[in-house]
Structure formats: structure tokens, C-alpha cells
């Protein structure tokens, strides 16, 4: 596919004016989340059926013309796995995406098991997509020719893929189901993962004692500070598993830290002293100053509710096979638990339950009510 770099505000405005007359465009983004602390959009790929445009956000001062294209209700925006892209567009530009068609979500309604873009391109167009640049540093300039070709390839076939998938959805009377999910996907927003206390985002933190939790929080805040200063991803400073290990062993000297092998010799050389200081500070806290993991009071297990969950899961497995939609997407466990607890007697009551979709009520609502014993 022919492509053109957009590197000025004037070029962007001209292209976006033209895009507003298109019925459909393909969109993808490249970011640098694996290479810096504060990730950012590094390249925006847009394609019509005939041509691709590579928008360089580092050269563009005013991105609003593109935001207007994304927000336009008349232009279909085809993404593949749009969640990360929509959150990134919100974070960097406060842009909204309207009239979304997500090929990955759409494939779920068709029972497609291999939904990666490379697999779909191979299956539908016999194209072998080279994913070697998936983890490249897209903030570096100039971009390598291979990276340019990779980025164009991510959007070159999306409008054609849309046509194939859309036709299948319509033929199976499932487009309205997918459309509902697209509209929900449009509403996702960027979430800041650095809100205190940081331990809430660490797997396993809820299972350790309060003293260890204090050590973990101090280490997490230290890592955050170092990552910000060095502009490096958190995992490239110290891993969560290393921090959890130190929160358990609580080494208060460099020698003790070396013996634990929680971090590498190189990391010990760079961060060992700072880690020890953070650990000592937590170890010396008074008991009343220790943090505690927030607990949500779980209702006591109700035998009747548990039995309903069991029957709903059996129903889901059976219908999943006949409908051709994966069980977890057809009805996830969280929703099943809510349904079992509230035990709706009518389809109208079922739809009132949080996160229950209209398409789920339409498709399996009567089976749910029947399974609950009504």
C-alpha cells in the first residue's frame, strides 16, 4: 500500500479534511511503553482503502484535526484490539473515538479462536505479517524502513478485514451484538496506575502482613522515583517479584541483600543502598503507622447462591458450544455471580444487573431465567 508521512500541521489538516469524506478508515498506534517511564504515542497510522498515512506526533503541534476525525459519527473507525489505543488517545490528546469497529471484538462473536492480527491476515489474505518490530522503540528517529513497513502493514488490510467480518456478522444476525460491545469499548478511559498506595496494584500484596506491606510500599515508591528520574519502565528498574521477595526477607544491610539474591549484583550496586534505607525505614515504623491492605467484606457463602452459580456455569458451557461463542465472553464469572445473587425473575430485571448486555439478554436471557428456576 502507498503511504505518506504527515509531519506538519498543514499536511495534517489537509489529510483530515479529506478523511472526513471517507466512509471508513483504519487506525492503529505505536507507543514506547516498553522503553520509558511515561509512555506516549509515537506514531499514528491511518489508512483508507487505497492509501496509508503515517502521522508523526513529534512533528505535529496541533492534533485536533485528527481528533475531530476520530469523533466524527459518520466515519467508521476500524481498529484491531482498540482498548490500549483508546486509552492512549484519551491520555495524550483527550480524544474520543466514535463509530468504532473493533475486528478483535467482532471475531469473538464469530467464534474465531486465533484473533491476533497476524493470524487474521494469514487466514483471510494469505499475508505473513512480520511482528519483529512489535517491541521496538518507536520514539527513536529516523524510523527504520522495516518499522515503516510494519506500521503500514498494521492498517493496510483492516478495511478489507472489516468488510469480511461485517458480512459474516450480518449473515449470522450478530452485528447488533458486536455494535453494543463497540459502543462500550468507546467509553474506556486512561487510568493512572501510580496512585498511592502503590501496593494495591501488586499481585499477592493482599496476602502479606502489615510490616511486609510497609516494606513493599516503600520499595514501590522508591522504584517509581528512580523510574521517573531515569525515564525507564518500572520493570526495567526492579521487578515486582524482586520487591515482593525483599518485603518478605527484609534485608537491612547490603550483605544481607546479596545473600537473599532478590536482586542482581548489578541492581544491588545501583539501588542496594537506597533499597536498604527504604526497608529500614519501614521496619522501624510503629505498629500504628503500618499500612493495611483494603479489604472488601465478602458476603457469607450462601448455599442456594452457590448452587445457582453451579447451574449457570453448566448452562453457559452448553450454550457456548451451540452458539459458538467462548464461555468467558458469552457470560463471565463475575456476571454469573451477580445474577445468582440477585436472581432476576424477568428479562427486564436481568438487564438491570450491572455489566449485563442487551445482546446477552436477547441471546441467553430466557435460558438464564429458566436455569434460576423461574
C-alpha positions in Angstrom: 0.0 0.0 0.0 1.2 3.5 -0.8 1.9 5.6 2.3 2.7 9.2 3.1 4.3 10.8 6.1 2.4 13.6 7.7 4.9 15.9 9.5 3.3 19.3 9.6 0.1 20.9 10.9 -0.9 22.0 7.4 -0.5 18.5 6.0 -2.5 17.0 8.9 -5.3 19.4 8.4 -5.5 18.7 4.6 -5.4 15.0 5.1 -8.0 15.1 7.9 -10.4 17.3 5.8 -10.2 14.5 3.2 -10.6 11.7 5.7 -13.9 13.3 6.9 -15.4 12.4 3.5 -14.4 8.8 3.8 -17.0 6.2 4.9 -14.4 4.2 6.7 -10.7 4.4 7.8 -8.3 2.1 9.6 -6.4 3.3 12.7 -3.5 2.0 14.7 -0.9 3.4 17.1 2.6 2.7 18.1 3.9 3.7 21.5 7.0 3.4 23.6 5.7 1.8 26.8 8.5 -0.8 26.9 11.2 1.8 26.7 10.4 4.8 29.0 8.5 5.7 32.2 5.9 8.0 30.8 4.7 6.2 27.7 3.4 8.2 24.8 2.0 7.8 21.3 5.0 7.8 18.9 3.2 7.1 15.5 -0.4 7.2 14.3 -1.2 5.0 11.3 -4.4 5.8 9.3 -5.5 4.1 6.1 -8.3 4.3 3.6 -8.9 1.5 1.2 -6.2 2.9 -1.1 -3.6 4.8 0.9 -1.9 5.0 4.3 -0.8 8.0 6.2 1.8 7.9 9.0 1.3 10.8 11.3 4.4 11.8 13.3 3.1 13.3 16.6 6.5 14.6 17.4 6.3 17.0 14.4 2.7 18.0 14.9 1.8 20.8 17.2 -2.0 20.7 16.9 -3.6 17.2 16.8 -7.2 18.5 16.9 -7.9 17.9 13.2 -7.3 14.2 13.7 -9.3 14.2 17.0 -12.3 15.6 15.0 -12.0 12.7 12.6 -12.0 10.2 15.4 -15.0 11.8 17.0 -17.0 12.1 13.7 -20.1 9.8 13.9 -20.2 9.3 10.1 -16.8 7.8 9.6 -16.3 4.2 10.7 -13.0 3.7 12.6 -11.6 0.2 12.2 -9.2 -0.8 15.0 -7.9 -4.2 16.0 -7.9 -4.6 19.8 -8.8 -1.0 20.4 -8.6 -0.9 24.2 -5.0 0.2 24.5 -5.3 2.7 21.6 -8.4 4.3 23.0 -6.9 4.7 26.4 -3.7 6.2 24.9 -5.7 8.7 22.8 -7.5 9.8 25.9 -4.3 10.1 27.9 -2.3 12.1 25.3 -5.0 14.1 23.4 -8.2 13.7 25.4 -9.6 12.4 22.1 -12.7 10.3 21.8 -13.5 7.5 19.3 -17.0 7.3 17.8 -18.4 4.8 15.4 -15.8 2.1 16.3 -15.5 -1.3 14.6 -13.0 -3.5 16.5 -12.1 -6.5 14.5 -10.8 -8.4 17.5 -14.1 -8.0 19.4 -16.1 -8.8 16.3 -14.2 -12.1 15.9 -15.4 -13.2 19.3 -18.9 -13.1 18.1 -17.9 -15.4 15.2 -16.2 -18.0 17.4 -12.7 -17.2 15.9 -10.1 -18.6 18.3 -7.0 -17.2 16.8 -7.8 -13.5 16.8 -4.4 -11.9 16.6 -4.0 -9.6 13.6 -1.2 -11.7 12.2 -3.4 -14.8 12.3 -6.3 -13.0 10.7 -4.2 -11.6 7.9 -2.8 -15.0 7.2 -6.3 -16.7 7.3 -8.1 -14.1 5.2 -5.4 -12.7 2.8 -2.6 -15.3 3.0 -0.3 -12.5 4.2 2.6 -13.3 6.6 2.9 -10.4 9.0 6.3 -9.8 10.4 5.9 -8.9 14.1 9.6 -8.4 14.8 9.1 -4.7 15.4 6.2 -5.1 17.9 8.5 -4.3 20.8 10.7 -1.7 19.0 11.4 1.7 20.4 9.0 3.8 18.3 10.3 7.1 19.9 13.6 6.8 18.0 14.0 8.8 14.8 14.6 8.2 12.0 12.4 5.1 11.8 13.9 2.1 10.1 12.4 1.1 6.8 11.3 -2.2 8.3 9.5 -0.4 11.1 7.7 1.8 8.5 6.6 -1.2 6.5 5.5 -2.9 9.7 3.4 0.1 10.8 1.7 0.3 7.3 1.0 -3.4 7.4 -1.0 -3.0 10.6 -3.6 -0.8 8.8 -3.3 -1.8 5.2 -5.8 -4.7 5.3 -8.1 -3.5 8.1 -10.8 -2.0 6.0 -10.9 -5.2 3.9 -10.9 -7.3 7.0 -13.9 -5.2 8.3 -15.8 -6.0 5.1 -15.3 -9.7 5.5 -16.1 -9.8 9.2 -19.0 -7.4 9.0 -20.6 -9.5 6.3 -20.3 -12.6 8.5 -21.8 -10.8 11.5 -24.8 -9.6 9.4 -25.2 -13.1 7.9 -25.3 -14.6 11.4 -27.5 -11.7 12.7 -24.9 -10.7 15.3 -23.8 -7.3 14.1 -26.1 -5.6 16.7 -24.4 -7.7 19.4 -21.0 -6.6 18.3 -22.1 -3.0 17.9 -23.2 -2.9 21.5 -19.7 -4.0 22.6 -18.0 -1.5 20.3 -20.0 1.3 21.9 -18.9 0.1 25.4 -15.3 -0.1 24.2 -15.6 3.5 23.0 -16.2 4.6 26.6 -12.9 3.2 28.2 -10.6 5.8 29.6 -7.0 6.1 30.7 -6.3 5.1 34.3 -3.3 6.3 36.3 -1.6 3.3 37.8 0.6 5.4 40.1 -2.0 6.4 42.7 -1.0 5.7 46.3 -0.8 3.3 47.9 1.1 1.5 45.1 0.8 -1.9 46.7 -2.8 -2.1 45.5 -1.6 -2.9 42.0 0.8 -5.7 43.0 -0.3 -9.3 42.8 0.0 -11.0 46.2 0.2 -7.8 48.3 -3.1 -8.7 50.0 -1.7 -11.9 51.4 1.3 -10.4 53.3 1.4 -9.0 56.8 1.3 -5.2 57.5 5.0 -4.9 58.2 5.9 -6.5 55.0 3.3 -4.4 53.3 5.1 -1.3 54.6 8.4 -2.5 53.2 6.7 -3.2 49.9 5.1 0.2 49.7 8.5 2.0 50.4 10.2 -0.1 47.8 7.5 0.6 45.2 7.7 4.3 45.9 11.5 4.2 45.6 11.2 2.3 42.3 8.7 4.8 41.0 11.0 7.7 41.9 14.0 6.1 40.2 12.0 5.2 37.1 10.7 8.8 36.7 14.2 10.2 37.1 15.7 7.8 34.6 12.7 7.8 32.3 12.6 4.0 32.3 9.8 1.5 32.6 9.2 0.2 36.2 10.1 -3.4 35.3 13.4 -2.3 33.9 14.4 -0.9 37.3 13.3 -3.6 39.6 10.7 -6.4 39.1 7.6 -6.9 41.2 8.9 -10.3 42.2 12.1 -8.8 43.4 10.3 -6.2 45.5 8.0 -8.9 47.0 11.0 -11.1 47.8 12.6 -8.2 49.7 9.4 -7.4 51.5 9.4 -11.0 52.9 13.2 -11.2 53.8 13.6 -7.5 54.8 17.4 -7.3 54.3 18.7 -4.3 56.4 22.3 -4.4 55.1 23.9 -4.8 51.7 25.4 -8.1 52.8 22.0 -9.5 53.7 20.6 -8.3 50.4 23.3 -10.0 48.4 22.6 -13.3 50.3 18.8 -13.1 49.5 19.6 -12.9 45.8 16.3 -10.9 45.4 18.1 -8.6 43.0 21.1 -9.0 40.7 24.6 -7.9 41.7 24.3 -5.0 39.2 21.0 -3.9 40.7 22.5 -4.2 44.2 25.3 -1.9 43.1 22.9 0.7 41.6 20.0 0.5 44.0 21.1 -1.6 47.0 21.8 1.3 49.4 18.5 3.0 48.6 16.6 -0.2 49.0 18.1 -0.9 52.4 17.2 2.6 53.5 13.6 2.1 52.4 13.4 -1.2 54.2 15.0 0.0 57.4 12.5 2.9 57.4 9.6 0.5 57.1 11.0 -1.9 59.7 11.3 0.9 62.3 7.7 2.1 61.9 5.4 1.9 64.9 2.7 -0.6 64.6 0.0 2.1 64.5 1.8 3.6 61.4 1.7 0.4 59.4 -0.5 0.3 56.3 -3.1 -2.3 55.9 -4.5 -3.8 52.7 -8.1 -2.6 52.0 -10.5 -5.5 52.4 -13.9 -5.8 50.9 -16.3 -7.6 53.1 -17.4 -10.6 51.2 -20.9 -11.9 51.9 -21.0 -15.3 53.5 -21.3 -18.1 51.0 -25.0 -18.9 50.5 -25.6 -22.5 49.6 -28.5 -21.6 47.4 -26.5 -18.9 45.6 -23.6 -21.3 45.1 -25.9 -23.9 43.6 -27.3 -21.3 41.2 -23.8 -20.4 40.1 -23.0 -24.1 39.5 -26.1 -24.5 37.3 -25.5 -21.2 35.4 -22.0 -22.3 34.6 -23.3 -25.6 33.3 -25.8 -23.7 31.2 -23.1 -21.4 29.9 -20.9 -24.3 28.8 -23.7 -26.0 26.9 -24.9 -22.8 25.2 -21.3 -21.7 24.4 -20.9 -24.8 22.2 -24.2 -24.4 20.4 -23.9 -20.6 19.9 -20.2 -20.7 19.0 -19.0 -18.0 21.5 -16.3 -18.7 24.1 -17.8 -19.3 27.6 -16.0 -16.4 29.3 -17.1 -13.9 26.7 -20.7 -15.3 26.5 -21.1 -14.8 30.3 -18.1 -14.2 32.6 -17.9 -15.5 36.1 -18.4 -12.1 37.7 -21.7 -11.6 36.0 -22.7 -15.1 36.8 -22.1 -14.4 40.5 -24.2 -11.2 40.3 -27.0 -13.0 38.5 -27.0 -15.8 41.0 -27.1 -13.4 44.0 -29.8 -11.1 42.6 -31.8 -14.0 41.0 -33.8 -11.9 38.5 -37.3 -13.3 37.6 -37.7 -11.4 34.3 -35.6 -10.3 31.4 -36.2 -6.7 32.4 -34.7 -7.4 35.8 -31.8 -9.3 34.3 -30.9 -6.3 32.1 -30.8 -4.1 35.2 -27.8 -6.1 36.6 -24.5 -4.2 36.2 -22.5 -5.2 33.1 -25.2 -7.5 31.7 -25.5 -6.6 28.0 -28.7 -6.4 25.8 -27.2 -9.0 23.4 -26.8 -11.4 26.3 -30.4 -10.9 27.4 -31.5 -11.4 23.8 -29.4 -14.5 23.2 -29.5 -16.4 26.5 -31.8 -14.4 28.8 -34.6 -16.9 28.8 -32.1 -19.7 29.5 -30.8 -17.8 32.4 -34.2 -17.2 33.9 -35.2 -20.9 33.3 -31.9 -22.0 35.0 -32.6 -19.9 38.0 -35.8 -21.9 38.5 -38.4 -19.4 37.3 
